[in-house]
Amino acid sequence: MPPAESPLFLITGGGTGGHTSPGLAVGQALRARGHRCAWIGSRDGVEARVVPAAGIDFLAIPTGKLRRYWDRRNVTDLAINVPAGVIASWKMLGRLSPRVVFATGGFVALPVVAAAALRRIPSVIHEQTAVPGLANRLSAPLAYRIAVSYADSARHFSAAKVVVTGNPVRRELRTGSRAHALARYHFDAGLPVVYVTGGALGAHRINRQVGEALPALLQHAQIVHQCGSNPTTGDHAWLIERRAALPQALAVRYVVTPFVGPELADLYAAAALVIGRSGAGTVNECCQLGLPALYVPLPGTSGDEQTANARLVERAGGAEVLAQESLTPAFLAERVTMLLTAPRRLQEMGERAMKLGIPDAAERIVDVLEQAR
């Protein structure tokens, strides 16, 4: 453990895994260099659960979501919750006296960056996506440095502030075991494994199309399907029913689960192909680990960032992109089958995806944080 008198590095951000995972990776790198770190986040975001579990001190502030569309909650958030978050952050920063603030984005990060500016504490913001989010666009003028995952993103910010660092990935995701995954899911080592993922709430359209395509998909693959636990869609229960209707020889090839936890590293090690949305977290992990992917971007995201993320990897030859409006069970099964029956093509896709990843991204960011004044 670092000494109590060592400088404190404060991390903020969250709301989603895409904003939380890079912060955890940087926290690991900070502690490996003997630094103390703490985290300011939201009470209900994913960070409130995973940050304490990682052994990092966690403090919660009131937050308001930054929406680009009309919603009556915008009034309450902008008039009450965001100012309350700035005030709470200002008090916490005064008590903690951090050396620097590292902001990973999301609606929880902006009040902390604003409070840091008021306290004259330098902040470094990190943009994970190909198209910057609104919170980071608003935070950028207040930041000491802006770390970006891709060189293409630099044009959105002041050139004097930008540094290309890549997007960190947690160390444990690099230590998976294919053998452990096959044993866990009782899979056949001779059949390729496909990992379908849709985030905490799942991806409803992907879930339903995969469910309808199961008889065709399972002729060529074994599937672990992380479907989320959205009570509105009922996808998990529906997929369980779809599995029950399969012949036993195919049913044993299909595992459906709302969440994937620490076993994700082993699952990535076993996967021949990943199917999912193209949020920053999923895209970064696939690139860092050299995993070929079939991305179905979520339409209507801020700045259409998921399409930009997916197309960037597609241009490099590391992924294929399917538009949601063209996604059907037959088309999905056709594309997956074509990829799985061309193992050399999958290998090349993985190699090209890996060229976009920067393995030492966390260390590069820590270098920037240590230089902040």
C-alpha positions in Angstrom: 0.0 0.0 0.0 1.3 3.5 -0.8 2.0 5.8 2.1 -1.0 7.9 3.3 1.0 11.1 2.6 1.6 10.3 -1.1 -0.4 12.5 -3.6 -3.9 11.4 -4.4 -5.1 10.9 -8.0 -8.8 11.3 -8.3 -10.8 9.4 -11.0 -14.3 10.4 -12.0 -16.7 9.1 -14.6 -19.2 6.3 -15.1 -22.8 5.6 -15.8 -21.8 2.8 -18.2 -19.1 0.2 -18.4 -17.5 2.1 -21.3 -16.8 5.0 -19.0 -15.9 2.9 -16.0 -13.5 0.2 -17.4 -10.8 2.6 -18.6 -10.8 4.3 -15.2 -10.4 1.0 -13.5 -7.4 0.2 -15.8 -5.8 3.5 -15.0 -6.5 3.0 -11.3 -4.6 -0.3 -11.5 -1.7 1.4 -13.3 -1.6 4.2 -10.7 -1.4 1.8 -7.8 1.2 -0.2 -9.5 3.4 3.0 -9.4 2.7 3.5 -5.8 0.1 6.2 -6.1 -3.1 6.6 -4.0 -6.4 6.9 -5.9 -10.1 7.5 -5.2 -13.2 7.8 -7.4 -16.1 10.1 -7.6 -19.2 8.7 -9.3 -22.9 8.4 -9.3 -25.0 6.5 -6.8 -26.7 4.3 -9.4 -24.2 3.9 -12.1 -22.2 0.7 -12.8 -19.2 2.4 -11.1 -21.0 2.3 -7.7 -20.8 -1.5 -7.8 -17.5 -2.2 -9.5 -15.2 0.5 -8.1 -15.5 -0.5 -4.4 -15.1 -4.2 -5.5 -11.8 -3.2 -7.1 -10.6 -1.8 -3.8 -10.8 1.9 -4.7 -12.4 4.4 -2.3 -15.7 5.5 -3.8 -17.6 8.7 -3.2 -21.0 9.5 -4.7 -22.4 12.8 -5.9 -25.8 13.9 -7.2 -25.9 13.7 -11.0 -28.0 14.9 -13.9 -28.0 13.3 -17.3 -27.0 15.4 -20.3 -29.7 14.7 -22.9 -29.6 16.2 -26.4 -33.4 15.8 -26.8 -36.4 17.4 -25.0 -37.3 15.7 -21.8 -38.9 17.2 -18.7 -36.2 15.7 -16.6 -33.7 18.1 -18.3 -35.2 20.9 -16.3 -34.7 19.2 -12.9 -31.2 17.9 -13.8 -29.8 21.2 -15.1 -31.5 23.3 -12.5 -30.9 21.1 -9.4 -28.9 18.0 -9.9 -25.9 19.3 -11.9 -25.4 22.3 -9.7 -25.7 20.1 -6.6 -23.1 17.8 -8.2 -20.7 20.7 -8.7 -21.2 21.9 -5.1 -20.7 18.3 -3.7 -17.6 17.8 -5.9 -16.2 21.2 -4.8 -16.5 20.2 -1.1 -15.0 16.7 -1.8 -12.0 18.2 -3.7 -11.3 20.6 -0.9 -11.2 17.8 1.6 -9.3 15.4 -0.6 -6.8 17.8 -2.2 -6.0 15.6 -5.2 -3.0 16.2 -7.3 -5.0 15.8 -10.5 -8.5 14.7 -11.7 -8.8 12.0 -14.4 -12.2 12.1 -16.0 -13.4 9.3 -18.2 -16.6 11.0 -19.4 -20.3 10.5 -18.8 -22.7 12.8 -17.1 -21.1 12.3 -13.7 -17.7 13.6 -14.8 -18.6 17.1 -15.8 -19.5 18.5 -12.3 -16.2 17.1 -11.0 -14.2 18.7 -13.8 -16.0 22.0 -13.2 -15.3 21.9 -9.5 -11.6 21.1 -10.2 -11.4 24.2 -12.4 -12.8 26.3 -9.6 -10.3 24.8 -7.2 -7.4 25.3 -9.7 -6.8 21.5 -9.7 -5.6 20.2 -13.2 -7.9 17.7 -14.9 -7.2 15.3 -17.7 -10.1 14.0 -19.7 -10.2 10.8 -21.7 -12.3 10.3 -24.8 -13.0 6.6 -25.5 -15.0 6.9 -28.7 -14.3 8.0 -32.3 -16.8 10.8 -31.8 -16.6 12.8 -28.6 -19.5 12.7 -26.2 -21.3 15.8 -25.0 -19.8 15.7 -21.5 -16.2 15.7 -22.8 -17.0 18.4 -25.3 -18.2 20.6 -22.5 -15.3 19.6 -20.2 -12.5 20.1 -22.8 -12.0 23.9 -22.3 -11.4 23.3 -18.6 -9.0 20.4 -19.1 -5.2 20.5 -18.8 -4.9 17.6 -21.3 -7.3 15.6 -23.5 -6.3 11.9 -24.0 -7.9 10.3 -27.0 -8.2 6.7 -28.0 -7.8 7.2 -31.8 -5.8 9.8 -33.7 -9.0 10.5 -35.7 -10.6 12.0 -32.6 -7.9 14.6 -32.1 -9.5 17.0 -34.7 -12.4 17.5 -32.3 -10.3 19.2 -29.7 -7.6 21.8 -29.3 -4.4 20.5 -30.8 -2.3 22.0 -28.0 -4.1 19.8 -25.4 -4.5 16.5 -27.2 -2.4 13.4 -26.7 -3.1 10.0 -28.3 -3.0 7.4 -25.6 -5.3 4.7 -26.7 -8.1 3.2 -24.5 -6.9 1.2 -21.5 -8.1 -2.3 -20.9 -8.1 -4.0 -17.5 -5.1 -6.3 -17.0 -7.1 -9.3 -16.0 -8.8 -9.4 -19.5 -5.5 -10.4 -21.0 -5.0 -13.4 -18.7 -8.0 -15.6 -19.8 -7.8 -19.3 -20.4 -9.7 -21.0 -23.3 -9.5 -24.3 -21.5 -11.2 -22.8 -18.4 -14.0 -21.4 -20.6 -14.6 -24.7 -22.4 -14.8 -26.5 -19.0 -17.1 -23.9 -17.5 -19.6 -24.0 -20.3 -19.1 -27.8 -21.1 -18.2 -26.9 -24.6 -16.6 -29.0 -27.3 -13.0 -28.0 -28.1 -13.6 -28.8 -31.7 -16.3 -26.2 -32.3 -15.8 -22.4 -32.5 -17.2 -20.3 -29.7 -19.2 -17.1 -30.4 -19.7 -14.5 -27.7 -22.9 -12.4 -28.1 -23.0 -9.3 -25.9 -25.4 -6.4 -25.4 -24.4 -4.7 -22.2 -26.1 -4.5 -18.8 -29.6 -4.0 -20.3 -28.9 -6.1 -23.3 -29.5 -5.3 -27.0 -33.1 -6.1 -27.7 -32.9 -6.3 -31.5 -29.7 -8.4 -31.4 -31.2 -10.7 -28.7 -34.3 -11.4 -30.7 -32.5 -12.0 -34.0 -30.0 -14.3 -32.4 -32.8 -16.2 -30.7 -34.6 -16.7 -34.0 -31.4 -17.7 -35.7 -30.3 -20.3 -33.1 -31.1 -23.4 -35.1 -28.9 -22.2 -38.0 -26.2 -20.6 -35.9 -25.7 -23.7 -33.6 -25.0 -25.9 -36.6 -21.6 -24.3 -36.8 -20.8 -22.8 -33.4 -21.2 -22.8 -29.6 -22.7 -19.6 -28.2 -22.4 -17.7 -24.9 -25.1 -15.0 -25.0 -25.0 -12.2 -22.5 -28.5 -10.8 -23.0 -28.9 -8.3 -20.1 -31.8 -8.2 -17.6 -34.2 -5.6 -19.0 -37.5 -6.4 -17.4 -39.4 -4.5 -20.1 -38.2 -6.6 -23.0 -38.2 -9.9 -21.2 -35.4 -11.1 -23.5 -33.8 -13.4 -20.9 -36.9 -15.5 -20.3 -37.7 -15.6 -24.0 -34.3 -16.8 -24.9 -34.5 -19.5 -22.2 -37.7 -20.7 -23.9 -36.0 -20.7 -27.3 -33.2 -22.8 -25.8 -35.7 -25.3 -24.4 -37.3 -25.7 -27.8 -34.0 -26.8 -29.4 -33.0 -30.4 -30.0 -30.7 -31.5 -27.1 -27.7 -31.8 -29.4 -28.0 -28.1 -30.2 -29.2 -26.9 -26.7 -26.0 -27.9 -25.1 -24.2 -25.6 -27.4 -26.1 -22.5 -26.2 -25.6 -20.7 -22.9 -27.7 -17.6 -22.1 -27.0 -15.4 -19.1 -28.0 -11.9 -18.1 -24.5 -10.9 -17.0 -20.9 -12.0 -17.5 -18.5 -11.3 -14.6 -14.9 -12.3 -13.9 -15.3 -15.2 -16.4 -15.1 -12.6 -19.2 -11.4 -13.0 -19.6 -11.7 -16.8 -20.2 -14.6 -16.2 -22.5 -12.6 -13.7 -24.6 -9.7 -16.2 -24.7 -12.1 -18.8 -26.1 -14.1 -16.7 -28.5 -13.6 -17.0 -32.3 -16.0 -14.2 -33.0 -17.8 -11.5 -31.0 -21.2 -10.2 -31.9 -22.6 -7.1 -30.3 -23.1 -3.3 -30.2 -20.1 -1.1 -30.9 -19.8 1.0 -27.7 -16.3 2.1 -26.8 -15.8 -0.6 -24.2 -16.7 -3.6 -26.5 -14.7 -2.2 -29.4 -11.7 -1.4 -27.4 -11.6 -4.8 -25.7 -11.9 -6.6 -29.0 -9.2 -4.5 -30.6 -6.8 -4.9 -27.6 -7.3 -8.7 -27.5 -7.3 -9.2 -31.3 -10.8 -10.5 -31.5 -12.7 -10.3 -34.8 -16.2 -8.9 -34.4 -19.5 -8.4 -36.1 -20.9 -5.1 -34.9 -24.5 -3.9 -35.0 -24.3 -0.2 -34.0 -27.1 1.2 -31.9 -28.9 3.8 -34.0 -29.4 7.2 -32.6 -26.5 7.4 -30.1 -24.9 10.8 -29.5 -23.1 11.8 -32.7 -23.9 8.3 -34.0 -20.7 7.3 -32.1 -21.3 3.6 -32.3 -21.4 3.6 -36.1 -18.2 5.7 -36.1 -16.5 3.2 -33.7 -17.6 0.3 -35.8 -16.6 1.8 -39.1 -13.2 2.7 -37.9 -12.5 -0.9 -37.1 -14.1 -2.1 -40.3 -11.9 0.2 -42.4 -8.9 -1.4 -40.7 -10.2 -4.8 -41.7 -10.9 -5.9 -38.1 -14.6 -6.2 -38.1 -17.8 -6.4 -40.2 -20.7 -4.0 -39.6 -24.4 -4.8 -40.0 -26.9 -2.0 -39.9 -29.7 -2.7 -37.4 -32.4 -2.1 -40.0 -31.0 -4.8 -42.2 -30.6 -7.3 -39.4 -32.7 -10.5 -39.9 -32.2 -14.0 -38.5 -31.4 -15.3 -42.0 -28.9 -12.6 -42.8 -27.2 -12.9 -39.4 -26.9 -16.6 -39.8 -25.5 -16.2 -43.3 -22.8 -13.7 -42.2 -21.8 -15.6 -39.1 -21.6 -18.9 -41.0 -19.4 -17.3 -43.7 -17.0 -16.0 -41.1 -16.8 -19.2 -39.0 -16.2 -21.3 -42.1 -13.2 -19.1 -43.0 -10.8 -19.4 -40.1 -8.0 -17.7 -42.0 -10.3 -14.7 -42.6 -11.1 -14.5 -38.8 -7.4 -14.7 -37.9 -6.6 -11.8 -40.3 -9.5 -9.7 -38.9 -8.2 -10.3 -35.3 -4.7 -9.3 -36.3 -5.9 -6.1 -38.0 -8.1 -5.2 -35.1 -5.2 -5.5 -32.8 -3.2 -2.9 -34.7 -5.8 -0.3 -33.5 -5.2 -1.1 -29.9 -2.5 0.5 -27.8 -1.4 -2.1 -25.2 0.2 0.4 -22.9 -2.6 2.9 -22.9 -3.1 2.9 -19.2 0.6 3.6 -18.6 0.6 6.4 -21.2 -2.3 8.0 -19.4 -0.6 7.7 -16.0 2.4 9.4 -17.6 0.2 12.4 -18.6 -1.4 12.5 -15.1 2.0 12.5 -13.4 3.1 15.5 -15.6 -0.1 17.5 -14.9 0.6 20.8 -13.1 
